[in-house]
């Protein structure tokens, strides 16, 4: 399961890869559940009062999905990943899944613990060619008791027991999981109304990924 990832910091890089401007007030680059990050969705039909709609819309939201029925945002500590095997039935996610509230989560890297040595070794995983990643996710909106509209999102995950790279992470007896990394040429397909979401729930090829030590930021490991 992925609870920590690095978002895109550079506006030009974000726009070039995803074809949309990032939110005007970007969230954090180092993201954990409950932190404010960005996600990309298909604009709602009434968003622009009949004007021509852009294909994509980038918004800020909490990392960890907050369903409409939640009483507060503390639930983000438990809803940052949605297992594809149960996403259609689990109360936290089933409405977003049923309503087709799919999104793309821009990421430079995500982080997982490598336990093969017997200790958790932080490991940074990204695309081997250095390009950003678009992760498959779901988004939701929630209204606080003060009337504030809060957006949030979660990453979809699939089994990775047989994945040559991602089966190296997490504790030896734990099920291996991985996020769903979308191919850039299929970003719009993933967000399309007629999308069959299960068609996208495939492991990303191991030879297109690279695992390394976390990068250093201000002299400390980014982990």
C-alpha positions in Angstrom: 0.0 0.0 0.0 1.2 3.5 -0.8 1.0 6.1 2.0 3.8 8.4 0.8 4.6 9.9 -2.5 6.2 12.9 -4.1 4.1 15.3 -6.1 5.3 17.5 -9.0 6.9 20.8 -7.9 7.5 22.4 -11.2 4.5 24.1 -12.9 5.9 23.7 -16.4 6.7 20.0 -15.9 3.2 19.5 -14.6 1.6 21.2 -17.6 3.8 19.6 -20.2 3.2 16.1 -19.0 -0.5 16.2 -18.1 -1.7 18.9 -20.5 -3.3 21.1 -17.8 -2.2 23.8 -15.5 -1.7 22.8 -11.9 -3.9 24.4 -9.2 -2.9 28.0 -8.5 -1.9 27.2 -4.9 -0.1 23.9 -5.2 -0.2 21.5 -2.3 2.8 19.9 -0.6 5.5 18.1 -2.7 6.1 15.5 0.1 2.7 13.9 0.6 1.3 11.7 3.4 -2.3 10.9 4.2 -4.2 14.0 5.2 -1.9 16.4 3.3 -3.1 18.6 0.5 -2.0 17.5 -2.9 -3.3 17.8 -6.5 -5.4 15.6 -8.6 -6.8 15.8 -12.2 -10.4 15.1 -13.1 -12.9 15.5 -15.9 -14.7 18.9 -15.3 -18.3 18.5 -14.3 -20.9 19.4 -17.0 -22.2 22.5 -15.4 -18.8 23.9 -14.2 -18.5 26.6 -16.9 -22.2 27.6 -17.4 -22.4 26.3 -20.9 -19.0 27.5 -22.1 -16.6 25.2 -23.9 -15.1 22.8 -21.3 -11.4 22.0 -21.1 -10.7 18.3 -21.3 -9.0 18.3 -17.9 -9.3 20.2 -14.6 -6.6 20.1 -11.8 -7.7 20.7 -8.2 -6.2 20.5 -4.8 -7.5 17.9 -2.4 -6.7 15.9 0.7 -4.7 12.7 0.2 -7.2 10.2 1.6 -10.8 10.1 0.4 -13.4 11.8 2.6 -16.8 10.3 1.7 -19.9 12.6 1.8 -21.1 10.9 5.0 -18.0 11.4 7.1 -18.2 13.6 10.1 -14.6 14.9 9.8 -11.4 14.5 7.7 -9.6 12.2 10.1 -10.8 9.3 7.9 -8.0 10.2 5.5 -5.6 8.3 7.7 -7.4 5.1 6.5 -8.6 5.9 3.0 -5.5 6.9 1.1 -5.6 3.6 -0.8 -8.6 1.7 -2.3 -8.2 -1.9 -3.0 -9.7 -2.6 -6.5 -11.0 -6.0 -5.2 -13.4 -4.2 -2.7 -13.7 -0.6 -4.1 -17.2 -1.2 -5.4 -18.6 -2.4 -2.1 -16.5 -0.7 0.7 -18.6 2.2 2.1 -15.7 4.7 1.9 -15.2 4.3 -1.8 -18.3 2.7 -3.4 -20.1 6.0 -4.2 -17.1 7.5 -5.9 -16.6 4.3 -7.9 -20.3 4.0 -8.9 -20.5 7.6 -9.9 -17.3 7.4 -12.1 -15.4 10.0 -10.1 -12.1 8.9 -11.5 -9.0 11.0 -11.3 -5.3 11.1 -12.2 -2.8 11.7 -9.4 0.4 13.3 -10.6 3.5 11.9 -8.9 7.3 12.0 -9.4 7.9 8.9 -7.2 6.3 6.9 -4.5 8.0 5.3 -1.5 7.8 1.7 -0.2 9.8 -0.2 2.5 12.1 -2.9 1.3 12.1 -5.7 4.0 14.4 -8.2 2.3 17.3 -7.4 4.7 15.0 -7.9 7.7 14.7 -4.2 8.3 12.5 -1.6 6.5 14.7 0.2 4.0 13.0 3.2 2.5 13.0 2.9 -1.3 12.0 5.4 -4.0 10.1 4.0 -7.0 9.6 6.0 -10.3 9.5 5.6 -14.0 12.9 4.4 -15.4 12.8 7.2 -18.0 12.5 9.9 -15.4 9.1 11.0 -16.5 6.3 11.8 -14.1 3.6 9.2 -13.3 -0.1 9.5 -13.5 -1.7 7.2 -10.9 -5.3 6.0 -11.2 -7.4 7.3 -8.4 -10.9 8.3 -7.2 -12.0 11.7 -6.0 -14.8 12.9 -3.8 -16.2 16.2 -2.3 -17.3 16.7 1.3 -18.9 19.6 3.0 -17.8 20.6 6.5 -20.2 21.7 9.2 -19.1 25.3 8.4 -20.2 24.8 4.8 -16.6 24.5 3.4 -16.3 22.3 0.3 -13.3 19.9 0.6 -12.0 17.8 -2.2 -10.1 14.6 -1.6 -8.7 11.6 -3.5 -7.4 8.0 -3.1 -5.1 5.8 -5.0 -6.3 2.5 -6.5 -4.2 -0.5 -5.7 -3.9 -4.0 -7.1 -2.2 -7.3 -6.1 1.5 -7.4 -6.8 2.5 -10.8 -5.5 3.8 -11.8 -9.0 5.3 -8.4 -10.0 9.1 -8.8 -10.4 9.7 -5.4 -8.7 6.8 -4.6 -6.5 6.8 -8.0 -4.8 10.0 -7.0 -3.0 8.3 -4.5 -0.7 6.4 -4.7 2.5 6.9 -7.4 5.2 7.5 -10.9 4.0 4.2 -12.4 5.1 2.1 -9.4 3.9 0.3 -9.3 0.6 2.2 -7.3 -2.0 0.3 -4.4 -3.4 1.0 -1.7 -6.0 -0.6 1.5 -7.2 -2.0 1.6 -10.7 0.3 3.6 -13.0 -1.5 4.8 -16.2 0.1 5.0 -19.6 0.1 8.7 -20.6 -1.6 8.0 -23.9 -4.6 6.6 -21.9 -5.0 9.4 -19.5 -8.1 10.8 -21.2 -9.5 7.2 -21.7 -9.3 6.7 -17.9 -11.4 9.8 -17.3 -13.9 9.2 -20.1 -17.5 8.7 -19.2 -17.7 5.4 -21.0 -14.5 4.1 -19.4 -14.5 0.4 -18.2 -12.3 1.0 -15.2 -11.4 -2.6 -14.6 -9.7 -2.6 -18.0 -7.0 -0.3 -16.5 -6.3 -2.3 -13.4 -3.1 -3.8 -14.7 0.4 -3.9 -13.2 2.9 -1.5 -14.8 5.8 -3.3 -16.5 8.7 -3.8 -14.1 11.3 -2.9 -16.7 9.7 0.6 -17.1 10.2 1.3 -13.3 13.3 2.0 -11.3 13.9 1.6 -7.5 16.5 3.6 -5.8 17.5 5.2 -2.5 15.3 8.2 -1.6 16.7 11.5 -2.9 18.3 13.9 -0.5 16.5 17.2 0.3 18.4 19.8 2.3 20.9 17.2 3.4 18.3 14.7 4.6 16.8 11.7 3.0 13.5 12.4 1.3 11.6 9.4 2.9 
